[in-house]
Amino acid sequence: MSVNNNYFENLRNDPRSTKELVKLALTEEDNETYWDLVWILRARGSDEEFEAASRLCESQNPKERSLGVDILGYLGIPERSYPKECGEILLNLCKSEENPNVLSSIGYAFGHLGDSRGVVPLVKLKSHRDADVRMGVVFGLLCQEEELAIQALIDLSCDEDEDIRNWATFSLGYQIETNTQAIRDALFQRVILEIGEEDTIAEIRGEALLGLAIRKDERVINPLIAELSCGCVGRLSVEAAKEIEDTRLYPVLIELQQWWDVDSELLQEAITSCQPKH
């Protein structure tokens, strides 16, 4: 049995009843402890947990609905329980739900389920005034290749909230395989507009560079040279150099070898891929 399976087995063996765990989760104010309780319920994943979560989703209390959604989104780990039924409950809830916390939970739940039926209701929430809801939308659309989902992610990659831009760019960059001009243009916009060395800003820029490099977009070369020449080089930029396989990057990668020790194996792979072929 693997470490992961041991972990889930320990969760399932918690002596407390489902009813007790639900009651504790509903009154728990500490976020970390709340999620510990949710993971126990998810790991059990039996009929009892499914029915309890389903009832919570029908409650008039938004906190109870949110808990129900949080449980259903990852019910039965590592082997999922009732994925189709869980998705149907979420779809039904979307028809009338207005509470931001519940809507955010629904987005995350659809993302965990990987259920494409969530695309249409989630896209309707992409401009929601609450940033947590928009973040849930981004997570719910991760890995979805539908045109409607991709356009929503393109829109959200310009969001005022940098964490939302980060996740949307991450998804567009290398969580989907679709390669269109619109996606490449959205990624290039992030390269141009994400200015600064703050961690999240630099990460967004790096994700955009990698997404362009994977798609062999020539516009990535000059900004990538600049990125690899600065004093703070992230792993994503070196990955991008490896992917684009362009000899113009070879000199700056050789210089980088003198001091960059984040991942020497990755750097060597990038150097090899960009090395001039004689």
KETORLUM-140048 format. One record per residue: x negated, y negated, z negated of N, C-alpha, C in turn. Coordinates in steps of 0.1 Angstrom, whole numbers, plus 5000, padded with zeros to 4 digits. Layout:
# KETORLUM-140048
XYZXYZXYZ;...
***
This chain:
# KETORLUM-140048
499250125000500050005000499149885000;499449785009498649665010498849574998;498049464997498149364987499549294988;499949265001501149205003502349284998;502349415002503349504997503449514982;502249514976502149514961502849394956;502649274962503149154957504649154958;505249204969506649214971507249314962;506549424959507049524950507149474936;506149394932506249324919507349234918;507649164928508849074928510149154926;510249264934511449344933511649404920;510549434913510649494900510849404888;511149274891511449184880512649234873;512649244859513749304852515049224851;515049104855516249014854517249054865;518549044861519549074871519648964881;520348994892520548894903521348774897;522448814890523248704884522448614875;521548664867520648584858519748504866;519148554877518148484885518848364892;520048394897520848284904521148174894;521548204882521848104872520648024868;519548094866518248024863517847924874;517947974887517547894898518447764899;519647774896520547664897520347554886;519747594875519447504864517947464863;517147524872515647504871515347364877;514647284870514247154875512747154881;511947254877510647254882510647324896;510147264906510247314920509547444922;508347454916507547574917508247694911;508847674899509547784892510847824900;511447724906512647744914512347844925;511247814932510847894944510448034940;509848044928509448184923510748264921;511748204916513048274914513648314928;513648214937514148244951513448364957;512148364956511348474962511648604956;511948614944512348744938513648794944;514648694946515948734952515748774966;514848704973514648734987513948874989;513048904980512249024981513149144978;514149134970515049244967515849274980;516449174985517149184998518249285000;518849324989519849424989521249364992;522249454993523649404994524049304984;523549334971523949244960523449104962;522149084967521648954969522248884981;522548964992523248915003524648855000;525348934992526648894988526648774979;525648774970525548654960525248534968;524348544977523948424985525048374994;525748475000526948435008527948365001;528248404988529248334980528748194977;527448184974526848044971527047954983;526948004995527147925007528547875008;529447935002530847895003531247794991;530347764983530647684971530947534975;531647474966531847324968530647244962;529747314955528647254949527447254959;526847144963525747144973524547214968;524247204955523047274949523247424951;524447474949524747624951524547664966;525147574974525047604989523547604993;522747514988521347504992520647634987;520947674975520247794970520647914978;521947924982522348034990521648035004;521447925010520747915022519247955021;518647905010517247935007517048085006;517948155000517848304998518048365012;519048335019519448395032518348375043;517648265042516648235052515548335053;515248405042514148495042514548625034;515748665036516248775028515648905033;515148985023514549115026513149115032;512249055024510849055028510049175023;509149235030508749195043509649245054;510549335051511449385062512749315060;513249245070514349155069515749235067;516549175059517949235057518949135063;519849195070521049125076520648995084;519648995092519248875099520348815107;521048895115522148845123523248785115;523648855104524648805095524248675088;523048665084522548545078522648425087;522248455100522348345110523748295112;524648395112526048355114526648275102;526248305090526648225079526048075080;524848065084524247935086524947855097;525247925108525947855119527347805114;527947885107529347845102529147725092;528147725084527847615074527547485082;526847495093526547375101527747295105;528847365107530047295113530547185104;530347195091530947105082529947035072;528747085072527747045061527346905064;527346825053526846685053525746655043;525546735033524546715023523146725028;522346625027520946635033520146745027;520246775015519446885009519847025015;521147045017521547165023521147175038;521347065045520947055059519447085061;518647035052517247055053516947205051;517647265041517447405038517847495050;518947455057519447525069518347525080;517747405082516647405092515547495089;515047495076513947585073514447735074;515647765070516147895071516147945086;516647865095516647905109515247925114;514247845109512947865113512348005108;512748035096512248165090512948285098;514248265101514948365109514448385123;513948275129513648265143514848285152;515948235147517248265154517548145164;517548175177517648075187519148015187;520048075180521348025179521347895171;520347865163520247745155519847625163;519347645176518847535183519847425185;521047455190522047355193522447275181;522847335169523247255158522047175152;520847235153519647155147519347035155;519447045169519046935177519946815174;521246845171522146735167521746655155;520746715147520346645135518946585137;518446575149517046535151516846385147;517946305147517846165144518446135131;518646235122519246215109518346115101;519046025094518345925086517445975075;517746105071516946165060515746235066;514546195061513346255067513246405064;513746455052513746595049514546675058;515646615063516546685073515746695086;515146595090514346595103513246695102;512646705090511546805088512046945090;513246965084513947095085514247125100;514647025107514847045121513647095129;512547025126511247065133510847205129;510947245117510647375113511547475119;512847445120513847535126513647555141;512947455147512747465162511347525165;510547555155509247605158509347735167;508547745177508447865185509647885194;510547795195511647805204511347745217;511447825228511047785241512147715249;513347705244514447645251514147495254;514547455266514347315270514947215260;516047245255516747155245515847145232;515347255228514447255216513147175218;512547205230511347135233511446985234;512546935240512846795242513046735228;513646805219513846755205512446745198;511646845200510246835194509446725200;509646695213508946585219509346455212;510646445211511246325204510646305190;510646425183510246415168508646405167;507946425178506546405177506146255177;507246165179507046025178507745975165;508146055156508846015144508045925136;508645835128507945745119507245815108;507745935104507146005093505946095099;504746075093503546135099503646295097;504246335086504346485084505246545095;506346475099507146525109506446525123;505746415125504946415138503846525138;503346555127502346665125502946795129;504046835123504646965126505146975140;505746865145506246865159505046885169;503946815166502846825175502246965174;502147015162501647155160502447255169;503747235168504647325176504447315191;504447185196504247165210502847205215;501947185206500547215210500247355212;500547445202500147585204501047685197;502347645195503247745190504247795201;504147725212504947765224504047775236;504447845246503547865258504047785269;505247725268505747645279504747525283;504547505295503547405300504247315310;504647195305505347105314504546965313;504846885323504246745323504746675311;506046695307506546625296505846655283;505546785281504846835269503446775269;502746785280501346735281501346575279;502346505284502346365282502646325267;503546405261503746385246502546415238;501746515241500546545234499546435236;499446385249498446285252498746155244;500046125243500446005235499946015221;499946135215499446155201497946125201;497246175211495846145212495545995212;496345925219496145775220496545705208;497645745202498345655192497945695178;497445815176497145855162495645815159;495545695154494245625152493845625137;492645675134492245675120491745805116;491045815104490445935099491245995087;492445935084493146005074493446145078;493546235068493646375070494846415080;496046365077497146405086497046345100;496646215101496446155114495446225122;494246265116493246335123493746475127;494546535119495046665122496046665134;496846555134497846545145497046525158;496046445158495146415169494546545174;494046625164493346745168494346845174;495546855168496546945174496846915188;496946775191497246735204496146765214;494846745209493746775218493746925221;493947005211493947155214495047195223;496247135221497347165230497147125245;496447015247496046975260494947065266;494047095257492947185262493447325266;494347375259494947505262495647505276;496247385279496947365291496047315302;494747305299493747265309493947125315;494447035307494746895311493446815310;493046765322491746695323491646565314;492746515311492846385303492146405289;492046535285491546565272490046535271;489246535282487846535282487246415275;487546295279486946175273487246155258;488546175254488846155240488246275232;488046385238487446495231485946475229;485246415239483846375237483746275226;484646185225484646085215484846145201;485746235201486046305188484846395183;484246455192483146545189481846465185;481846335189480646255187480846175174;481946175168482146095155481546165143;481546095132480946155120481846255112;483046265117483946355110484646445120;484146555123484646645133485446755127;486746765132487546875126487447005135;487947115129487847245135488647245148;489847175148490647175160490047115172;489147015170488446955182487447055188;486847135179485847235184486647345191;487747385186488647485193489047435206;489347305207489747245220488647255230;487447225225486247235235486147375240;486347475231486247615235487247645245;488447595244489547625253489447565267;488947435267488947365279487747405289;486747465283485647525290485047425301;484647305296484147205306482747175302;481847175312480447155310480147015305;481046915307480846775302480746775287;481246875281481246875266479946945260;479247005269478047085264477047005257;476646885262475646805254476046765240;477346725239477746675226477946795216;478246915222478347035213476947075208;475947065217474647095213474146995201;474446865203474146775192474946805179;476146845181476946885169476346995161;475647085168475047205162474047165151;473547045152472446995143473046975128;474346955127474846925114476146985110;476947025120478347075118478347215113;478647245100478547375095479947425090;481047375095482347415091482647555096;482247585108482447725114481447745125;480247785122479147805131479447895142;480248005139480648095149481548035160;482547955156483447885165482647795173;481747715167480947625175480047695186;479547805182478747875192479547925204;480847965200481748015211482147895220;482247775214482547655222481347625231;480147625226478947605234478847695245;479147825243479047925253480047905264;481247865260482347845270482047715279;481347625273481047495280479747495287;478947595285477547605290477547605306;476747515312476647515326476247655332;476947695342476647825348475647805360;474547865358473447845368473547955379;
***
